[in-house]
């Protein structure tokens, strides 16, 4: 497997993030900024997938996965904005 094959691209909100296969939701957040990860750890933010289902920080990622961040208490139910 080449290095290129060992990487995947996921999207945090609309931002593309390149990670190695086997990395988790936490790694995608860290790649976007330590403060996002820390906010998720503290419970101020949570992640959902493109269908609106919550994702744990330990959640597995696949190529093309879309992660949307939500603030706790947000009433937004759609996953596209």
Backbone as a ProteinNet text record, in pm:
[ID]
protein_1_A
[PRIMARY]
XXXXXXXXXXXXXXXXXXXXXXXXXXXXXXXXXXXXXXXXXXXXXXXXXXXXXXXXXXXXXXXXXXXXXXXXXXXXXXXXX
[TERTIARY]
85.3	0	89.3	67.3	146.4	95.7	174.6	135.3	4.5	-13.6	-137.4	-257.7	-240.9	-350.5	-381.6	-285.4	-302.5	-373.9	-406.9	-471.8	-615.8	-695.6	-834.5	-861.2	-963.4	-1007.1	-1146.2	-1161.1	-1291.2	-1319.3	-1441.1	-1479.9	-1536.7	-1479.8	-1531.2	-1602.3	-1733.3	-1820.7	-1790.4	-1729.4	-1698.2	-1548.8	-1470.3	-1324.4	-1270.2	-1198.2	-1138	-1018.2	-1009.9	-900.9	-845.7	-715.7	-651.7	-591.7	-630.2	-585.7	-538.6	-467.1	-432.1	-550.3	-565.4	-670.2	-656.6	-767.3	-767	-777.1	-764	-778.3	-925.9	-950.9	-1086	-1135.5	-1261.2	-1322.4	-1234.3	-1179.1	-1094.2	-978.1	-919.4	-805.4	-847.2	-966.9	-1017.5	-1037.8	-1090.8	-1111.3	-978.8	-883.1	-750.7	-687.2	-704.6	-648.3	-707.4	-830.1	-894.9	-863.6	-812.4	-776.2	-793.5	-692.9	-695.7	-815.7	-853.9	-965.2	-1097.4	-1117	-1238.4	-1241.6	-1127.8	-1119	-1145	-1083.7	-1102	-1247.1	-1312.9	-1454.3	-1539.5	-1506.9	-1579.8	-1554.6	-1431.2	-1399.9	-1478.6	-1494.1	-1565.1	-1716.4	-1762.8	-1905.7	-1974	-1897.4	-1955.8	-1994.5	-1928.4	-1955.8	-1978.9	-2051	-2059.8	-2061.6	-2027.7	-2019.7	-2136.6	-2186.4	-2289.5	-2244.5	-2302.1	-2271.3	-2370	-2360.8	-2446.3	-2594.2	-2625.7	-2765.1	-2815.2	-2727.8	-2766.3	-2742.5	-2682.1	-2653.8	-2526.7	-2531.1	-2413.8	-2299	-2178.6	-2056	-1975	-1922.4	-1830.9	-1692.7	-1611.5	-1475.4	-1392	-1430.2	-1358.4	-1412.4	-1508.8	-1574.5	-1480	-1503.6	-1422.6	-1460.8	-1364.9	-1386.5	-1357.5	-1427.7	-1398.7	-1378.3	-1320.3	-1292.7	-1422.4	-1421.9	-1539.6	-1637.8	-1609	-1699.9	-1719.3	-1840.3	-1871.4	-1911.8	-1842.3	-1864.9	-1913.8	-2022.1	-2073.6	-2069.6	-2023.3	-2011.3	-2132.5	-2181.5	-2297	-2261.3	-2310.9	-2295.4	-2405.1	-2372.3	-2471.2	-2582.1	-2705.8	-2820.8	-2870.1	-2795.7	-2836.8	-2960.6	-3057.2	-3180.4	-3175.2	-3061	-3047.5	-3060.7	-3156.1	-3177	-3126.9	-3097.7	-3047.2	-2896.7	-2841.9	-2699.6	-2617.4	-2679	-2605.5	-2560.8	-2606.1	-2564.4	-2550.3
-117.7	0	123.2	213	335.9	435.1	538.9	641.7	706.6	730.1	791.7	702.8	570.7	477.9	471.4	507.3	499.3	621.7	717.1	840.3	848.1	916.5	942.3	1091.5	1138.4	1277	1274.3	1346	1363.2	1513	1548.6	1689.6	1725.2	1827.8	1880.7	2010.1	2010.2	2111.1	2110.1	2209.1	2203.9	2193.9	2187	2187.1	2046.2	2024.9	1892.3	1871	1751.3	1714.4	1580.7	1573.6	1449.2	1380.8	1255.4	1175.8	1039.8	970	831.5	741.5	634.6	535.2	488.8	464.9	418.3	530.1	654.3	765.3	785.7	858.3	871.6	1015.5	1034.3	1167	1266.1	1225.3	1314.7	1369	1286.6	1330.3	1433.7	1418.5	1516.9	1651.6	1649.7	1774.9	1840.1	1760.4	1813.6	1876.5	1814	1868.5	2005	2028.3	2157.6	2260.7	2215.2	2307.8	2243.3	2256.7	2199	2250.6	2376.8	2434.2	2363	2317.6	2241.5	2110.3	2042.1	1915	1935.8	2038.7	2064.9	2099.7	2175.5	2208.5	2081.9	1988.7	1861.4	1779	1779	1706.3	1761.7	1893	1958.8	1947.8	1903.1	1888.4	2012.3	2113.6	2234.7	2214.9	2120.6	2086.2	1936.6	1897.3	1755.4	1742.3	1625.7	1599.6	1512.6	1540.1	1456.4	1420.7	1312.3	1274.6	1342.2	1308.5	1373.7	1341.7	1243.3	1207.3	1264	1335.9	1396.3	1309.4	1192	1103.9	1148	1148.4	1187.8	1090.3	1146.6	1067.9	1084.3	975.1	983	1022.8	1073.8	1113.1	993.9	874.4	752.4	691.2	757.3	703.4	683.9	575.9	543.9	635.7	658.5	742.2	663.4	696.9	638.8	753.3	721.4	823.4	892.4	1024.6	1101.5	1129.2	1081.2	1103.6	1253.1	1289.5	1429.9	1441.8	1531.7	1557.6	1701.4	1720.5	1854.6	1879.9	1997.6	2031.7	2110.6	2078.8	2146.5	2190.8	2306.9	2353.7	2289	2256.3	2198.8	2301.8	2256	2344.3	2397.9	2372.6	2417.8	2340.8	2410.4	2346.3	2309.7	2331	2302.8	2153.2	2115	1972.3	1927	2022.8	1979.4	1963.1	1876.5	1845.8	1923.3	2006.4	2075.8	2215.7	2268	2404	2421
0	0	0	-93.9	-99.8	3.9	28.3	123.6	82	-47.2	-95.7	-66.6	-77.3	-49.3	99.6	181.9	326	381.8	296.8	342.2	292.9	372.2	335.5	351.3	284.7	302.1	362.6	472.9	536.7	539.9	570	571.2	707.4	768.2	894	857.3	871.7	813.6	663.8	608.6	465	438.7	544.2	531	506.9	396	373.7	465.8	520.4	610.9	563.5	541.7	499.8	621.6	641.1	755.8	707.2	793.7	764.1	796.5	720.3	748.9	893.5	956.6	1094.7	1196.8	1152.4	1246.5	1276.8	1384.4	1437	1427.5	1466.8	1465.9	1541.4	1654.4	1734	1650.8	1567.9	1487.1	1382.6	1328.5	1232.2	1300.9	1422.9	1495.6	1530.7	1576.3	1610	1486.9	1371.5	1247.6	1213.6	1256	1230.3	1337.9	1449.2	1556.6	1692.4	1773.6	1908	1987.6	1965.3	2041	2010.1	1886	1852.7	1929.1	1930.4	2001.9	2150.9	2208.2	2350.9	2382.8	2294.5	2315	2312	2223.4	2217.1	2343.2	2391.7	2515	2633.6	2637.5	2747.5	2733.2	2616.8	2595.1	2539.7	2499.4	2442.1	2296	2229.4	2089.5	2078.8	1976.4	1943.3	1791.8	1744.8	1601.2	1558	1436.7	1375.6	1234.7	1181.8	1043.7	948.8	821	721.1	738	821.2	846.8	978.8	1049.4	1176	1297.6	1279.7	1392.8	1463.6	1596	1673.9	1654.4	1653.1	1641.4	1769.1	1819.4	1932.4	1884.4	1973.7	1937	1893.7	1936.5	1899.3	1771.1	1709.8	1591.3	1474.1	1400.3	1282.4	1166.8	1079.2	961.2	835.1	729.4	598.4	500.2	387.1	287	245.6	247.3	208.5	320.5	441.3	554.1	577	617.3	645.8	791.5	859.8	1001.7	1013.4	1085.4	1109.6	1259.1	1298	1439.2	1483.9	1601.8	1660.5	1801.6	1839.3	1977.2	2061.4	2182.6	2273.3	2292.8	2282.8	2295.8	2163.2	2055.3	1922.4	1879.9	1825.3	1779.4	1632.4	1568.4	1425.1	1401.1	1317.2	1293.2	1157.3	1066.9	936.7	944.9	859.4	867.1	766.5	685.2	581.7	618.7	732.8	768.2	917
[MASK]
+++++++++++++++++++++++++++++++++++++++++++++++++++++++++++++++++++++++++++++++++

